[in-house]
Amino acid sequence: MRTNKACLADTLNPTNIIIEVGTIIMRINYSTIGRKIMTIRKKNGLSQMTFSEAIGKSPAYVSYIETGKKSMSLDTFVRIANTLCVSPDLLLAEQLMASAVPASQELTYSFERLQRL
């Protein structure tokens, strides 16, 4: 990992984690992921309390995740995706460099376009 001060400051900010793989530097924006989790949770009609119980975390922790103030473990991330009945790549779509649009998202987009016609 690079060690200049700007990079080190970025890595200390939990909403903007920098990961270096070979020569590729990837920033994981937990605020974006958190907003997506909150949007899907609300679309599914889940309160923060119900959702937090389903993933085994406190409502305060869920709030931190949804606002990007805290990062989450891979285990928690998988529990969230399973509870929301979405593919993890849907939650990470904006973070992945070589990601195709998930099929479910593509179908939803196509259906919405057809409805507008």
C-alpha positions as protocol buffer text, in pm:
chain_id: "A"
residue {
  index: 1
  type: MET
  ca { x: 0 y: 0 z: 0 }
}
residue {
  index: 2
  type: ARG
  ca { x: 124 y: 351 z: -71 }
}
residue {
  index: 3
  type: THR
  ca { x: 248 y: 536 z: 235 }
}
residue {
  index: 4
  type: ASN
  ca { x: 215 y: 903 z: 143 }
}
residue {
  index: 5
  type: LYS
  ca { x: 14 y: 1117 z: 387 }
}
residue {
  index: 6
  type: ALA
  ca { x: -288 y: 1162 z: 156 }
}
residue {
  index: 7
  type: CYS
  ca { x: -322 y: 786 z: 112 }
}
residue {
  index: 8
  type: LEU
  ca { x: -276 y: 719 z: 483 }
}
residue {
  index: 9
  type: ALA
  ca { x: -540 y: 979 z: 571 }
}
residue {
  index: 10
  type: ASP
  ca { x: -781 y: 819 z: 324 }
}
residue {
  index: 11
  type: THR
  ca { x: -726 y: 473 z: 473 }
}
residue {
  index: 12
  type: LEU
  ca { x: -807 y: 603 z: 820 }
}
residue {
  index: 13
  type: ASN
  ca { x: -1148 y: 724 z: 699 }
}
residue {
  index: 14
  type: PRO
  ca { x: -1378 y: 419 z: 726 }
}
residue {
  index: 15
  type: THR
  ca { x: -1609 y: 549 z: 454 }
}
residue {
  index: 16
  type: ASN
  ca { x: -1334 y: 555 z: 194 }
}
residue {
  index: 17
  type: ILE
  ca { x: -1109 y: 250 z: 234 }
}
residue {
  index: 18
  type: ILE
  ca { x: -822 y: 215 z: -12 }
}
residue {
  index: 19
  type: ILE
  ca { x: -714 y: -131 z: -120 }
}
residue {
  index: 20
  type: GLU
  ca { x: -414 y: -178 z: -348 }
}
residue {
  index: 21
  type: VAL
  ca { x: -400 y: -497 z: -551 }
}
residue {
  index: 22
  type: GLY
  ca { x: -89 y: -505 z: -765 }
}
residue {
  index: 23
  type: THR
  ca { x: -98 y: -169 z: -941 }
}
residue {
  index: 24
  type: ILE
  ca { x: -477 y: -125 z: -915 }
}
residue {
  index: 25
  type: ILE
  ca { x: -598 y: 98 z: -635 }
}
residue {
  index: 26
  type: MET
  ca { x: -959 y: 55 z: -536 }
}
residue {
  index: 27
  type: ARG
  ca { x: -1160 y: 282 z: -309 }
}
residue {
  index: 28
  type: ILE
  ca { x: -1454 y: 128 z: -129 }
}
residue {
  index: 29
  type: ASN
  ca { x: -1710 y: 392 z: -51 }
}
residue {
  index: 30
  type: TYR
  ca { x: -1910 y: 264 z: 245 }
}
residue {
  index: 31
  type: SER
  ca { x: -2144 y: 564 z: 230 }
}
residue {
  index: 32
  type: THR
  ca { x: -2264 y: 457 z: -115 }
}
residue {
  index: 33
  type: ILE
  ca { x: -2306 y: 96 z: -6 }
}
residue {
  index: 34
  type: GLY
  ca { x: -2490 y: 208 z: 308 }
}
residue {
  index: 35
  type: ARG
  ca { x: -2733 y: 427 z: 115 }
}
residue {
  index: 36
  type: LYS
  ca { x: -2806 y: 136 z: -118 }
}
residue {
  index: 37
  type: ILE
  ca { x: -2870 y: -94 z: 179 }
}
residue {
  index: 38
  type: MET
  ca { x: -3106 y: 161 z: 334 }
}
residue {
  index: 39
  type: THR
  ca { x: -3295 y: 213 z: 7 }
}
residue {
  index: 40
  type: ILE
  ca { x: -3348 y: -159 z: -46 }
}
residue {
  index: 41
  type: ARG
  ca { x: -3440 y: -213 z: 321 }
}
residue {
  index: 42
  type: LYS
  ca { x: -3707 y: 56 z: 298 }
}
residue {
  index: 43
  type: LYS
  ca { x: -3837 y: -79 z: -36 }
}
residue {
  index: 44
  type: ASN
  ca { x: -3877 y: -416 z: 137 }
}
residue {
  index: 45
  type: GLY
  ca { x: -4077 y: -248 z: 414 }
}
residue {
  index: 46
  type: LEU
  ca { x: -3828 y: -336 z: 687 }
}
residue {
  index: 47
  type: SER
  ca { x: -3777 y: -107 z: 984 }
}
residue {
  index: 48
  type: GLN
  ca { x: -3424 y: -64 z: 1115 }
}
residue {
  index: 49
  type: MET
  ca { x: -3527 y: -260 z: 1426 }
}
residue {
  index: 50
  type: THR
  ca { x: -3662 y: -558 z: 1231 }
}
residue {
  index: 51
  type: PHE
  ca { x: -3365 y: -551 z: 993 }
}
residue {
  index: 52
  type: SER
  ca { x: -3112 y: -530 z: 1276 }
}
residue {
  index: 53
  type: GLU
  ca { x: -3271 y: -830 z: 1449 }
}
residue {
  index: 54
  type: ALA
  ca { x: -3259 y: -1028 z: 1124 }
}
residue {
  index: 55
  type: ILE
  ca { x: -2885 y: -967 z: 1077 }
}
residue {
  index: 56
  type: GLY
  ca { x: -2800 y: -1001 z: 1446 }
}
residue {
  index: 57
  type: LYS
  ca { x: -2678 y: -644 z: 1495 }
}
residue {
  index: 58
  type: SER
  ca { x: -2803 y: -347 z: 1696 }
}
residue {
  index: 59
  type: PRO
  ca { x: -3019 y: -77 z: 1533 }
}
residue {
  index: 60
  type: ALA
  ca { x: -2742 y: 173 z: 1611 }
}
residue {
  index: 61
  type: TYR
  ca { x: -2491 y: -38 z: 1418 }
}
residue {
  index: 62
  type: VAL
  ca { x: -2731 y: -63 z: 1123 }
}
residue {
  index: 63
  type: SER
  ca { x: -2760 y: 316 z: 1131 }
}
residue {
  index: 64
  type: TYR
  ca { x: -2380 y: 347 z: 1123 }
}
residue {
  index: 65
  type: ILE
  ca { x: -2363 y: 110 z: 825 }
}
residue {
  index: 66
  type: GLU
  ca { x: -2640 y: 292 z: 637 }
}
residue {
  index: 67
  type: THR
  ca { x: -2473 y: 631 z: 688 }
}
residue {
  index: 68
  type: GLY
  ca { x: -2127 y: 496 z: 603 }
}
residue {
  index: 69
  type: LYS
  ca { x: -1985 y: 582 z: 945 }
}
residue {
  index: 70
  type: LYS
  ca { x: -1871 y: 223 z: 1000 }
}
residue {
  index: 71
  type: SER
  ca { x: -1751 y: -49 z: 770 }
}
residue {
  index: 72
  type: MET
  ca { x: -1874 y: -406 z: 811 }
}
residue {
  index: 73
  type: SER
  ca { x: -1724 y: -751 z: 813 }
}
residue {
  index: 74
  type: LEU
  ca { x: -1771 y: -983 z: 519 }
}
residue {
  index: 75
  type: ASP
  ca { x: -1995 y: -1199 z: 738 }
}
residue {
  index: 76
  type: THR
  ca { x: -2222 y: -901 z: 814 }
}
residue {
  index: 77
  type: PHE
  ca { x: -2222 y: -798 z: 448 }
}
residue {
  index: 78
  type: VAL
  ca { x: -2338 y: -1147 z: 342 }
}
residue {
  index: 79
  type: ARG
  ca { x: -2608 y: -1150 z: 613 }
}
residue {
  index: 80
  type: ILE
  ca { x: -2732 y: -812 z: 487 }
}
residue {
  index: 81
  type: ALA
  ca { x: -2747 y: -929 z: 125 }
}
residue {
  index: 82
  type: ASN
  ca { x: -2927 y: -1251 z: 224 }
}
residue {
  index: 83
  type: THR
  ca { x: -3176 y: -1067 z: 447 }
}
residue {
  index: 84
  type: LEU
  ca { x: -3253 y: -817 z: 170 }
}
residue {
  index: 85
  type: CYS
  ca { x: -3275 y: -1103 z: -85 }
}
residue {
  index: 86
  type: VAL
  ca { x: -3029 y: -933 z: -318 }
}
residue {
  index: 87
  type: SER
  ca { x: -2706 y: -1040 z: -476 }
}
residue {
  index: 88
  type: PRO
  ca { x: -2395 y: -893 z: -311 }
}
residue {
  index: 89
  type: ASP
  ca { x: -2288 y: -757 z: -652 }
}
residue {
  index: 90
  type: LEU
  ca { x: -2599 y: -540 z: -653 }
}
residue {
  index: 91
  type: LEU
  ca { x: -2482 y: -374 z: -332 }
}
residue {
  index: 92
  type: LEU
  ca { x: -2128 y: -342 z: -468 }
}
residue {
  index: 93
  type: ALA
  ca { x: -2212 y: -256 z: -832 }
}
residue {
  index: 94
  type: GLU
  ca { x: -2071 y: 96 z: -817 }
}
residue {
  index: 95
  type: GLN
  ca { x: -1756 y: -31 z: -643 }
}
residue {
  index: 96
  type: LEU
  ca { x: -1666 y: -303 z: -894 }
}
residue {
  index: 97
  type: MET
  ca { x: -1442 y: -211 z: -1183 }
}
residue {
  index: 98
  type: ALA
  ca { x: -1541 y: -492 z: -1420 }
}
residue {
  index: 99
  type: SER
  ca { x: -1899 y: -548 z: -1318 }
}
residue {
  index: 100
  type: ALA
  ca { x: -2185 y: -607 z: -1552 }
}
residue {
  index: 101
  type: VAL
  ca { x: -2523 y: -478 z: -1445 }
}
residue {
  index: 102
  type: PRO
  ca { x: -2691 y: -752 z: -1239 }
}
residue {
  index: 103
  type: ALA
  ca { x: -2962 y: -928 z: -1440 }
}
residue {
  index: 104
  type: SER
  ca { x: -3234 y: -836 z: -1190 }
}
residue {
  index: 105
  type: GLN
  ca { x: -3142 y: -468 z: -1215 }
}
residue {
  index: 106
  type: GLU
  ca { x: -3136 y: -486 z: -1595 }
}
residue {
  index: 107
  type: LEU
  ca { x: -3481 y: -649 z: -1601 }
}
residue {
  index: 108
  type: THR
  ca { x: -3620 y: -387 z: -1362 }
}
residue {
  index: 109
  type: TYR
  ca { x: -3479 y: -107 z: -1576 }
}
residue {
  index: 110
  type: SER
  ca { x: -3626 y: -261 z: -1893 }
}
residue {
  index: 111
  type: PHE
  ca { x: -3964 y: -310 z: -1730 }
}
residue {
  index: 112
  type: GLU
  ca { x: -3971 y: 52 z: -1609 }
}
residue {
  index: 113
  type: ARG
  ca { x: -3887 y: 173 z: -1961 }
}
residue {
  index: 114
  type: LEU
  ca { x: -4170 y: -35 z: -2106 }
}
residue {
  index: 115
  type: GLN
  ca { x: -4415 y: 110 z: -1855 }
}
residue {
  index: 116
  type: ARG
  ca { x: -4326 y: 463 z: -1967 }
}
residue {
  index: 117
  type: LEU
  ca { x: -4415 y: 385 z: -2332 }
}
